[in-house]
Amino acid sequence: MREELETYREAVRRDPEDGPARLRLALALLDQGGPDAESSEELLAELREAVRLCPDNPLAHTMLGVVLRGKGLREEAVSAWEQAARLAPEDPVVHAFLGDALCEAGRYADAVPHWRQAVRACPENAEYRDNLVIALARDIETTAGDAAERRARAQERLAAEPDAPEMHAVLGWLLSQERQLTEAIHHWREAIRLGGRHRRHP
């Protein structure tokens, strides 16, 4: 691996404007460095150059976002992933990165469309489905007042999307918080029937 890494470095030295070579070097640095690679200044520099030289490469933007987030630069990471999502709108991983970062920032309403897209692209992924439910539930919790208002908000969304399993899961969870277990179980069963298993407690 070290010889391979030096080969990539030499390619970059020969042609500093070779964007694909810079991306290959960055990926090799990431592979060799393990968990500590994301803190590498060389890695970040190569990814920034790869993005500059290959602005239409979604992988370059995606990996730049990963490294930026590893350095605690969440807003920059979100910008990188947003560009990756524009370039590769069907890639569930990019949308999952965005959904996760936006939830972490408390931007649940912004996260929901990205988790929806991740679920659409990869419906068998239970983690994506669970995170969509969590984002929906947290969005309702943070924008509604008391329990009755939260339930009403969820019911309004469910009325607009009666076949959305995630909304049945959210409503089931809200009803369970009010000890309305019979109704909660009904909605959890509907969530399972319509789209697979969902976490009962966001």
Secondary structure as GFF3:
##gff-version 3
##sequence-region A 1 202
A	DSSP	alpha_helix	2	14	.	.	.	ID=ss1
A	DSSP	alpha_helix	19	33	.	.	.	ID=ss2
A	DSSP	three_ten_helix	34	39	.	.	.	ID=ss3
A	DSSP	alpha_helix	41	53	.	.	.	ID=ss4
A	DSSP	alpha_helix	58	70	.	.	.	ID=ss5
A	DSSP	alpha_helix	74	87	.	.	.	ID=ss6
A	DSSP	alpha_helix	92	104	.	.	.	ID=ss7
A	DSSP	alpha_helix	108	121	.	.	.	ID=ss8
A	DSSP	alpha_helix	126	143	.	.	.	ID=ss9
A	DSSP	alpha_helix	147	160	.	.	.	ID=ss10
A	DSSP	alpha_helix	165	177	.	.	.	ID=ss11
A	DSSP	alpha_helix	181	195	.	.	.	ID=ss12
###
